[in-house]
Amino acid sequence: MTEKLPAIRTENLTRHFGNTIAVDHLSLHVPEGVIFGFLGPNGAGKTTTIRLLLGLLQPTEGKALIFGYDSTNEGDRVRELCGALPENPGLYERLSALDNLRYYADIYRLSGAERDERIHKMLELAGIWERRHEKVSRWSHGMKQKLALVRAMLHRPRLLFLDEPTVGLDVSSAKKIREVIVSLARDGHCTIFFTSHNLSEVEEVCERVAIIHKGCIIAEGTPSELKTRGNIRTITFYITGHSETLLKKIKSLPSFTSESPEGAVRKIVLRLKEDEPLHPIIQEITASGALIQNIETKTQSLENVFLELTESAVEGQ
């Protein structure tokens, strides 16, 4: 049985701009059918990587394969298999939504009943079918973003690149975009390569995540694996009957984060490593005569892990 090709495979993919290394020996493996989050601060190399994958830029060294096709030597075939929603969607605003899509359908060589059926289905999915005859110039940013997403999916791409697809959208529009993205992946017909600065959004929709910094991958895995990698727990104590001496001792702990009054209760927040024991702190509190009313434990968010990893990468340079 032939082994299934990954949607994306790169080997030491590198791109220099003069003395600047935008992408630095990047090796990625993205299985077909997943929503893959590609995260990094501004200037990390995300957009350059997408351009390399699509064959719009030539690598300085290394290679990128899309379903086995080389992006450098077989760029036309790669782009036939892909759709892309860039940060600036570039719609024809003097045309109606329908005319925009008909124009792009001609480019994708869709015609007749197939074209009309596909346009209808995708506009319905995005919730904008009823406004198909309106000029795009009259639309809100959220409406335009939905139309741009429909355009990117019109030709049934096997791989869809989404660069900040919900940036600047209201909560309702962003939710609709996420629902469309997830429904695409669940159909099993499309792999999504997803960049975003909204870490809670990435955690909600992505099955695997890679974090890039200065052109290098510094972490990769499922959102749950990355949160475990952060190896930090946030512990919140709610205590009464405390003394100033106890508070002073707690504030001297390396894990101390904050303390604040909540009525008669004192709220104390600590951040502990996963293997750091909690019982000595509990013993310290109870031995002082204070009462613990409640303890809350919270694992790392993906956002906190992202910040820790990128800050550590900066410090290690």
N, C-alpha and C positions, 0 to 999 in steps of 0.2 A: 504494500500500500504506500502511495506517494505521501511524503510528509507535507503537511499544510504549510505554505509559506507565510511568514509573518507579514503584517501590513507594512511595517517599517523595520528595517535593519540598517544600522549605520556601523561602520568600522573606522575608528580613529578620524572621524569627520572633522576637518579643520578649515578655518577660513581666516586669513589675515587681511587687514586693510592697512597697508603701510606697516608701521611698527605695532599696530594694535591687533591683538588676537581676539577676534569676536567669538569664534567657536574653537574650542581647544581639545582635539582628539576625543570627540564625542562618540561614544558607543551606546546605541539604544537598541532595544528589542521590544516592539509593540505588537502583541498578538492581534490577529484579525477579530473584529467584533466587539472590542472593548472601547470604553470612554477613557482616554488617557490624558491626565492632567500634566501640563508642562509649565512649571512655576519658576519664577525668578524675579528679582527686582528689576527696575528699569535699567537697560543697558547690559543685562546679563547674557544676551545672545539669543533670545527666544525668536524674534522675527527673522534674524539672519538664518537661524536653523530651519525655519519653515521655508524660506526662499531656497536654501540648499536642497531641501527634500523635494521641492517642486521643480528643481532644475532651472530656477531663475537666476541662480548664482553658481559659479563654478567653484568647487572646493580647492583650497591650496594643496591639501592632501587628504587621503582617505576617500571613502565612498559612501553613498546612500543608495539603498535598494528599496523600492516600493513594490510590494508583491513580486519581488524578484527582478524587477526592471531597474536598471541603473539610471539614476536621475541625471547624470552627466551625459551619457551617451544615448539614452532613450527618453529624453525629456518630454517629447511630444506624447509618447505612449503613457508616461507617468501622469501628465496633466489631463489626459483623457479619463483616467481612472479616479481623478481627485476633484473635489470641490473646495472652494475657499471663501471664507467670510473675513476680509481684512478689516482693520480698524476703521478705515474710511471706505464705506461700501460703494461709493461712486455710481449711484443710480442716475438714470436720465430723468431729471425732475420735470421736464416739460411734457413728458409722456405719461400716460396713465399706467397704473400698476400692470394691467393686462398687456398693454403694448410693450412695456419693459420686458415682461416675461416672454412674449412672443418673439421679440428681437433675439433674446438669448437662446430661446428654443431653436431658432433657425441656425444659430452658431453651433449648437449642440446636435444639429441635424435631426431634430424632432419635428414631425410635421403631421398635418391632418388630425384625425381622431385621437391618435396617440398623444400629440401635443396638447390638445384641448382637455383631454381627460386628466393628464398629468398636472396641468396648470390648475384645473378645478380642484383636484385632490389636495394639492399642496397649499393653495390659498385657504381652503376649508380647514386644513390642519393648523394653519397659523392664525385662523380666526379673522381673516380679512377678505374673504370672498365677496361679501356684500359691498365692498368699497373698491372693487376692481376697476371701475371706470373712472375713478377720480385721478386727477393729476397728482403725481407724487410730491410736487412742490408744496401742496397744501397739507401734507401729512406731518405728524409729530415725529420726533426722533425715534420713538419706540415703534411706530408703524413702519417707518423706513427700514429699521433694523430687521423687523419680521419679514419684509419683502426681500431684503438682501439675503436672508437665510433661505427663503424659498428659492431664490435664484441660484444659490450655491448648491441646492439639492435637486434642482430641476432634472438633471440628466442622470439621476440615480448613481451618484459617485460611490465607489467602494471605500473611499477614504475622504473624510471631510475635515478641513483645517478651520478652526474657529479661533480667531484672535480677539480676545476680550468681547465676546458676543453680547454681553448684557451691560457693558459700561454705559453710564448715563441714563439707564432706563429706570422707570418707576418700578415699584415692587411688583405690581400686577403684570407688567410687560415682561420683566425679568423672569418671573415665574412661568409665564407662557413659553418663553424661549427655552427654558430648562426642560419643560415638559415635552416640547417638540424634539429636543436633543435626545432625551431619554427614550422616547418612543421610536426614534430612528434606530438607536442601538439595539433596542429590544426586538425589533423586527429581524435582527440578525443580518441585515444587508449592508451595514455601514460601520466603519471604524471611525471614531471621533478623536481628533488630536486637538486638545482644548487648552488655551492659555487664558488665565484670569488672575486679577489681583484680589478677587473676592474669595478668600480661603474657605469660608463656610459654604459657598456655592460649590467649590471644587470638592469639598468633603462630601457634599450631598450627592453629586452626580458621577464622580470619577471612580473607576474601579482600581486604577493604578495611577501613581503620581511619580514624576521625577522633578527634582529641584535643581536648577542650573544657576551657577554663580561664576561670573567672569569667564563664561564659555565652557565651564566644566560641570559635569554632573556631580553633585555633592551628596545626594541621597536619592533612593528610588525604592518603591514598594507600594503596597496598598496603603490607604489613609490610616488604617488601624496599625499597620506595621510601623509607619513613620511616627505615629503618636507614641508607640511603645519605645521607639528608638530615642525619643526625647527623654525618656527615663525619669520624668518628674511628675510628682503628684502635688496637687494643691489641697492642703488640709485647712479647713476652717473650724475653729473652736468657738463655741458660745459659752461663756463662763460667768458665774456670779460669785460674790463673796471674795473677790480677789483683792490682793494687797498691792501697793505700789512696788514693793520689793519683788513680787512675782512678775509683774509687768516688766520691770527693769531686766530681770533674768531672761525673760522670753525675748525681749528686744535685742539682747546681746547674742542670740542664736544666729548662726550663719543662714539658717533657713527662714528667718523672720522676714515677712513681707509688709504687713500692715496691721494696725489695730485701731478700732473705732468703737464708740459707745452706741448701743442700740437700746435705749431706755435704761433699764437697770442691768442689762446684760452687756458684757464686753465681747466684741467680735475680734478674734485674732486669726490672721491668715499666715500660714507657713507654706513654703514650697520645699518638699523633700525629694531626694532621690529615691528611686523605686526600692533600693535595698537598704535605705536608711530607716532604722526602727522607730516606731512611733511611741512605744510604751514608756521610754524614759521621760518623754515630755508629759505624757498623761500622769505618770507617777509624781513628777515635779509639781504639777498643778494641784493634784489631790492632796499631796503631802503638805502643801501650804495652807490647806483649809478651804480652798476654793472649790466650787461645785461646777462640774461640766454638764451643761444643759443639753448640748447637742454637738455632734461632730459630723461635718460634711467632707467627703472625699471626692475630688474631681480629677480625672486624668487630663493630660495635656490636650489642648485643642491643636488642630493642624496649624493654625495661625501662630501659636506660640512656638511650635516645633520649627516652623519655617523661619521665624525671627531668630531663634537660637542657632540654627544651623548656618544661616547666612552671616550672622554676627560672628560666629566662631570662625567661619571661613575668612572674614575680613581680618580678624585678630591673628590668624595663622599665616597671613601673607608676609 
